[in-house]
Amino acid sequence: MSNIVSTLGSVWKKGNYRWLYQLIVIFTVSLSLFIVGCGQDDDEPEPDVIVEETITVDGREVVVLSGDILEDRTLSADYDYLLRDAVFVKDGVTLTIEPGVTLYGENATNGTLIVSQGGKLMADGTADAPIVMTSDAEIGQRARGQWGGLIINGRAPTNQGITFGEGDTGAFGGDIPTDSSGVLRYVRVEYAGIEFSPDNELNGIAFQGVGSGTVVENVQVHMNQDDGIEMFGGTVNIKYALVTGARDDSFDWTDGWTGKGQFWVAQHYGDDADNGFENDNSSKNNEATPRSAPTIFNVTLVGDPDGPESDNGMLIREGAAGMYANFIVVGFNKVGLDVNNESSHKQADDGGLIVKNSIFFSNGAGNFGDEKDDDGFDEAAWAKGLGNKEIDPNLADPFNKDNPDFTPGSGASDVSPAKPSDAFFDKVDFIGGVDPNNDWTKGWTTSARN
């Protein structure tokens, strides 16, 4: 451009074309500034959401996610998303999901969301705009086991050391009890639990070696093919958790989980269900350490006495220990509380296992007892000695599968709630998982069965 300006300058000197020269100089400078500006635009950050491929679902644009997420990324509420195959959030990467986002797990490819060790999931929804992870089937055609679910791998201790999750979901475990895998708040996981092979099904949410730095509050798992929420070791703490219609156990743990929980509710659909709680230490070594020994207050477990399946309210076995207080356990077809096998009996005798200040009522084969004959441990005598009662808690409408109400009535006030000292817990004046004056399960959850 400088050559053009110089040449035109010579013409002007010879022929008095000053006006033409000035006009061209103005044009040339303006063009240069435009080109520089375009170059600056090229250097600006790209938007958080990169749309590689989109499909349309119910008139809404859906972004297809597949493969590994290798750099920090935000899933904007301007879109919904489809999980194609197993989508991994890799080590060092943070996946942020905005409130109100829906993620569909693709049934045809076993869509699954997996957070690797060192990765973080920041799924911080709200009561008015929960984050929903669901099946890609049409409403009315949805069912258990149509996609994988949510798996989070952390670096907190397990009694199996560093090990690997079912379904090739990655390594987990380590020596960082306070490890953080991010935030789950107002998150719903529906119709998940794909079966890879017999006895190899995914849970709705699997916390695999997840540490106490992870925040988990207000989560629901609905209509899962396998367990609703399961902990494989780790130290993660969970507040406000609802599991409805799980085909296997509602809450399950093994391999040395030592976290805390408060305000949990489980409701069985008796067409296919197992236990409300299934608590193990280790089937390989009942005395493995760290021993599964969580501290859990304020839980309501509701079986289905009208269905063919719905086994035990609480099954504690294989060396599991822990503190359980302020529970309401009703309507299971076998027993309300079963402490099974010698290792867990020893924990009960020695004070490592405590179940107290709770109600067990209207469980078909007995409120306290053995599903299986074992070494003669007397659940009833042990439980009653710890302030547990067999009275009607007068739950409002616990067996209603369309619009359940788990708030306790007058009978529940006959049991004084235990008051935990740990700062994690709210000190409340009721037993069960729901405040009779403030039902946290309403508004952001679902009871839709298809």
Buried (B, 14 or more C-beta within 10 A) or exposed (E): EEEEEEEBBEEBEEEEBEEEBEEBBEEBEEEEEEEEEEEEEEEEEEEEBEEEEBEEBEEEEBBBBBEEBEEBBBBBBEBBBBBBBBBBBBBEBBBBBBBBBBBBBBBEBBBBBBBBBBBBBBBBBEBEBBBBBBBBBEEEEBEBBBBBBBBBBBBBBBBBEBBBBBBEBBBBBBEBBEBBBBBBBBBBBBBBBBBEEEEEBBBBBBBBBBBBBBBBBBBBBBBBBBBBBBBBBBBBBBBBBBBBBBBBBBBBBBBBBBBBBBBBBBBBBBBBBBBBBBBBBBEEEBEBEBBBBBBBBBBBBBBBBEBEBBBBBBBBBBBBBBBBBBBBBBBBBBBBBBBBBEBBBBBBEEEBBBBBBBBBBBBBBBBBBBBEEBEEBBBBEBBBEBBBBBEBBEBBEBBEBEEBEBBBEEBBBEBEBBBBEEEBBEEBEBBBBBBBEEBBBEEBBBBBBE
